[in-house]
Amino acid sequence: MQEAGLSFRVNLTDYLDTGLFLDHRITRGMVRDEAKGKRVLNLFCYTGSFSVYAAAGGATRVDSVDLSKTYLAWAEENMKLNGGMGSPDCRFIHADVKQWLDETPTDFYDLVIMDPPTFSNSKRMKDFLDIQLDHASLINKTLRAMKTGGTLYFSTNYRKFQLEKEKITAASIRDITNATTPFDFQGKLFRWCYLIIK
């Protein structure tokens, strides 16, 4: 299928998820508008739609990280469907995000997208992930990997989520849930979205 002039492979029969979360289309557009000349990191990248948008926006490097080899292969296919978008330096990294962030260089990325699962206890993970318990630590680790002034888009589908601002070492945090919710999801969508600046 096509969205905003970009192509994505979707699966309407085999999975609960199709491979493209339509409720994030505004946020994807924001990433494309900001990506030019930037190093972009897509954590819990799923099928890489944010990565494709970043590449389309002129990012110089796009790193996509996920624990699922299936989704990483899908993400790579989506990038290829769009011709590599001018061939930025793209990496598809098979890793546990919580552990991978501990080894990431500091002050490296300009723009980061993080849309983690609410909970995960995959056998491939060293530890389980509970987004309410772990989000402040995850965000702080991500901020450490970002340049000063860098942008992080953080979102979660956990309905009872409460952002622990006092634990996050950011220059600013803004709730952009309403601004990033498309009209056809108004009143039907249970997710949060935040714009966090280092």
The 8 nearest C-alpha neighbors of each residue, nearest first, counted from 0:
[[1, 7, 6, 8, 9, 2, 5, 19],
 [0, 2, 6, 5, 4, 7, 3, 8],
 [3, 1, 5, 4, 6, 0, 7, 24],
 [4, 2, 5, 1, 28, 6, 24, 52],
 [3, 5, 2, 1, 6, 81, 0, 55],
 [6, 4, 2, 1, 3, 81, 7, 52],
 [7, 5, 1, 0, 81, 80, 2, 4],
 [8, 6, 77, 0, 1, 9, 5, 80],
 [7, 9, 0, 77, 10, 6, 18, 73],
 [10, 8, 18, 17, 7, 11, 19, 0],
 [9, 11, 17, 12, 13, 18, 8, 14],
 [12, 10, 17, 9, 13, 14, 16, 15],
 [11, 13, 10, 14, 17, 15, 16, 9],
 [14, 12, 10, 11, 15, 17, 16, 9],
 [15, 13, 16, 12, 17, 10, 11, 18],
 [14, 16, 17, 13, 12, 11, 10, 18],
 [17, 15, 14, 18, 19, 10, 20, 11],
 [16, 18, 10, 9, 11, 19, 14, 15],
 [17, 19, 9, 16, 46, 10, 20, 8],
 [20, 18, 17, 21, 9, 48, 46, 16],
 [19, 21, 22, 23, 18, 24, 17, 16],
 [22, 20, 23, 24, 19, 181, 25, 184],
 [21, 23, 20, 24, 181, 180, 184, 25],
 [24, 22, 26, 21, 25, 20, 27, 179],
 [23, 25, 27, 26, 21, 22, 28, 20],
 [26, 24, 28, 27, 179, 23, 29, 181],
 [25, 27, 29, 23, 28, 24, 179, 30],
 [28, 26, 24, 30, 29, 25, 49, 23],
 [27, 29, 31, 25, 26, 30, 32, 24],
 [30, 28, 26, 32, 27, 31, 33, 25],
 [29, 31, 27, 33, 28, 32, 34, 53],
 [30, 32, 56, 53, 52, 28, 34, 29],
 [31, 33, 29, 30, 34, 56, 28, 35],
 [34, 32, 30, 31, 35, 29, 56, 53],
 [35, 33, 58, 56, 31, 53, 37, 57],
 [36, 34, 57, 58, 56, 37, 33, 59],
 [35, 37, 58, 59, 57, 34, 38, 60],
 [38, 36, 58, 34, 35, 59, 109, 39],
 [37, 39, 60, 108, 109, 59, 58, 61],
 [38, 40, 61, 110, 111, 108, 60, 37],
 [39, 41, 111, 62, 61, 63, 42, 112],
 [42, 40, 63, 112, 44, 111, 62, 64],
 [41, 43, 113, 44, 64, 112, 63, 40],
 [44, 42, 65, 115, 64, 45, 114, 113],
 [43, 45, 42, 47, 41, 65, 63, 64],
 [46, 44, 70, 47, 43, 65, 71, 74],
 [47, 45, 74, 70, 73, 18, 48, 44],
 [46, 48, 74, 50, 44, 49, 45, 51],
 [47, 49, 51, 50, 46, 52, 19, 74],
 [50, 48, 52, 51, 47, 27, 53, 41],
 [49, 51, 47, 53, 48, 52, 54, 41],
 [52, 50, 48, 54, 49, 53, 78, 55],
 [51, 53, 55, 31, 49, 50, 54, 56],
 [54, 52, 31, 56, 50, 34, 55, 51],
 [53, 55, 58, 51, 56, 57, 52, 84],
 [56, 54, 52, 84, 53, 57, 51, 31],
 [55, 57, 31, 53, 34, 54, 35, 58],
 [56, 58, 35, 54, 55, 34, 36, 59],
 [59, 57, 35, 37, 36, 34, 54, 60],
 [58, 60, 87, 36, 37, 38, 88, 57],
 [61, 59, 88, 38, 87, 58, 89, 39],
 [60, 62, 39, 89, 40, 38, 88, 50],
 [61, 63, 90, 40, 89, 41, 91, 39],
 [64, 62, 41, 91, 44, 92, 40, 90],
 [65, 63, 92, 42, 44, 43, 93, 91],
 [66, 64, 43, 93, 67, 44, 94, 92],
 [65, 67, 94, 95, 93, 68, 64, 96],
 [68, 66, 69, 70, 65, 71, 93, 45],
 [67, 69, 71, 70, 72, 93, 66, 65],
 [70, 68, 67, 72, 71, 73, 46, 74],
 [69, 71, 73, 46, 45, 67, 72, 68],
 [72, 70, 74, 68, 73, 69, 75, 67],
 [73, 71, 75, 69, 70, 74, 68, 76],
 [72, 74, 70, 76, 46, 71, 75, 77],
 [75, 73, 46, 47, 71, 77, 76, 72],
 [74, 76, 78, 72, 77, 73, 71, 79],
 [75, 77, 73, 79, 74, 78, 80, 72],
 [78, 76, 80, 74, 7, 75, 79, 73],
 [77, 79, 75, 81, 83, 76, 80, 51],
 [78, 80, 82, 76, 81, 83, 77, 75],
 [81, 79, 77, 78, 82, 76, 6, 7],
 [82, 80, 79, 78, 83, 84, 6, 5],
 [81, 83, 79, 84, 80, 78, 85, 86],
 [82, 84, 86, 79, 78, 81, 85, 87],
 [85, 83, 55, 82, 86, 54, 81, 87],
 [84, 86, 83, 87, 82, 54, 55, 57],
 [85, 87, 83, 84, 88, 82, 89, 54],
 [88, 86, 59, 60, 89, 85, 54, 58],
 [87, 89, 60, 61, 59, 86, 90, 62],
 [90, 88, 61, 60, 87, 62, 91, 86],
 [91, 89, 62, 92, 63, 61, 88, 60],
 [92, 90, 63, 62, 64, 71, 93, 89],
 [91, 93, 64, 63, 94, 90, 65, 62],
 [94, 92, 66, 65, 64, 68, 91, 67],
 [95, 93, 66, 65, 96, 92, 99, 64],
 [94, 96, 66, 98, 97, 99, 124, 65],
 [95, 97, 99, 98, 94, 100, 42, 64],
 [98, 96, 95, 99, 100, 137, 101, 128],
 [97, 99, 101, 96, 100, 95, 102, 94],
 [98, 100, 96, 101, 102, 97, 95, 94],
 [101, 99, 103, 102, 98, 97, 96, 140],
 [100, 102, 99, 98, 103, 140, 97, 104],
 [103, 101, 100, 99, 104, 98, 105, 144],
 [102, 104, 100, 101, 144, 105, 99, 107],
 [105, 103, 144, 107, 102, 106, 143, 100],
 [104, 106, 144, 143, 107, 103, 145, 146],
 [107, 105, 146, 145, 144, 108, 143, 104],
 [106, 108, 145, 105, 144, 146, 104, 109],
 [109, 107, 145, 38, 146, 110, 39, 144],
 [108, 110, 149, 38, 37, 146, 145, 39],
 [109, 111, 39, 150, 149, 108, 151, 40],
 [112, 110, 40, 151, 39, 41, 152, 150],
 [111, 113, 152, 41, 151, 42, 153, 40],
 [112, 114, 42, 153, 115, 152, 41, 43],
 [113, 115, 154, 155, 153, 43, 112, 116],
 [116, 114, 43, 113, 155, 117, 154, 130],
 [115, 117, 118, 119, 114, 155, 130, 156],
 [118, 116, 130, 157, 129, 115, 156, 155],
 [117, 119, 129, 128, 116, 130, 120, 127],
 [120, 118, 128, 127, 121, 116, 129, 117],
 [121, 119, 127, 128, 122, 124, 118, 126],
 [120, 122, 123, 124, 119, 127, 126, 125],
 [123, 121, 124, 120, 125, 126, 127, 119],
 [124, 122, 121, 125, 66, 95, 120, 126],
 [125, 123, 126, 122, 121, 95, 127, 120],
 [124, 126, 123, 127, 122, 98, 95, 121],
 [127, 125, 124, 128, 120, 121, 97, 122],
 [126, 128, 120, 119, 124, 129, 125, 121],
 [129, 127, 119, 118, 130, 120, 126, 133],
 [128, 130, 118, 132, 131, 133, 117, 127],
 [129, 131, 133, 134, 117, 132, 128, 118],
 [132, 130, 129, 133, 134, 160, 161, 117],
 [133, 131, 129, 130, 134, 135, 128, 136],
 [132, 134, 130, 136, 131, 129, 135, 137],
 [133, 135, 137, 130, 136, 131, 138, 132],
 [136, 134, 138, 137, 167, 133, 166, 139],
 [135, 137, 139, 138, 134, 133, 140, 167],
 [138, 136, 134, 140, 135, 139, 133, 141],
 [137, 139, 141, 135, 140, 136, 134, 142],
 [140, 138, 142, 136, 141, 137, 167, 135],
 [141, 139, 143, 137, 138, 142, 136, 100],
 [142, 140, 138, 144, 139, 143, 137, 145],
 [141, 143, 139, 145, 144, 140, 138, 197],
 [142, 144, 140, 141, 145, 105, 139, 106],
 [143, 145, 105, 106, 141, 142, 107, 104],
 [146, 144, 106, 108, 142, 107, 143, 109],
 [145, 147, 106, 149, 107, 109, 108, 148],
 [148, 146, 197, 149, 145, 106, 196, 109],
 [147, 149, 197, 196, 146, 150, 109, 170],
 [148, 150, 109, 146, 147, 197, 196, 110],
 [151, 149, 196, 110, 195, 111, 109, 148],
 [150, 152, 111, 195, 112, 110, 194, 153],
 [151, 153, 112, 194, 193, 113, 111, 195],
 [154, 152, 113, 193, 192, 114, 151, 112],
 [155, 153, 192, 114, 191, 193, 113, 152],
 [154, 156, 191, 190, 157, 114, 115, 192],
 [155, 157, 190, 189, 158, 191, 117, 154],
 [156, 158, 160, 155, 159, 117, 190, 189],
 [157, 159, 160, 189, 156, 190, 191, 155],
 [160, 158, 157, 161, 131, 156, 189, 190],
 [161, 159, 157, 158, 131, 162, 155, 191],
 [160, 162, 163, 159, 131, 164, 158, 157],
 [161, 163, 164, 160, 135, 134, 131, 165],
 [164, 162, 165, 166, 161, 135, 167, 134],
 [165, 163, 167, 166, 162, 172, 135, 168],
 [164, 166, 163, 167, 168, 162, 135, 169],
 [167, 165, 164, 163, 135, 168, 136, 139],
 [166, 168, 164, 165, 135, 169, 139, 163],
 [169, 167, 139, 166, 170, 197, 142, 165],
 [168, 170, 197, 171, 167, 196, 195, 172],
 [171, 169, 197, 196, 168, 172, 195, 148],
 [172, 170, 196, 169, 195, 173, 197, 194],
 [173, 171, 195, 194, 196, 193, 174, 169],
 [174, 172, 194, 193, 175, 195, 171, 192],
 [173, 175, 193, 176, 192, 194, 172, 191],
 [176, 174, 178, 193, 192, 177, 173, 179],
 [175, 177, 192, 191, 179, 178, 174, 180],
 [178, 176, 180, 179, 175, 174, 192, 181],
 [177, 179, 175, 176, 180, 181, 25, 174],
 [178, 180, 176, 25, 177, 26, 175, 181],
 [179, 181, 177, 178, 176, 184, 22, 185],
 [182, 180, 184, 183, 22, 179, 185, 25],
 [183, 181, 185, 184, 180, 186, 22, 179],
 [182, 184, 181, 185, 187, 180, 22, 186],
 [185, 183, 187, 182, 188, 181, 186, 180],
 [186, 184, 182, 187, 183, 188, 180, 181],
 [185, 187, 188, 184, 189, 183, 182, 180],
 [188, 186, 184, 185, 189, 183, 190, 180],
 [187, 189, 184, 186, 190, 185, 180, 22],
 [188, 190, 158, 156, 187, 191, 157, 186],
 [189, 191, 156, 155, 188, 157, 158, 192],
 [190, 192, 176, 154, 155, 156, 193, 189],
 [191, 193, 154, 176, 175, 153, 174, 155],
 [194, 192, 174, 153, 175, 173, 152, 195],
 [193, 195, 152, 173, 172, 151, 174, 175],
 [194, 196, 172, 151, 171, 150, 193, 152],
 [197, 195, 150, 171, 170, 149, 148, 169],
 [196, 169, 148, 170, 147, 149, 142, 195]]
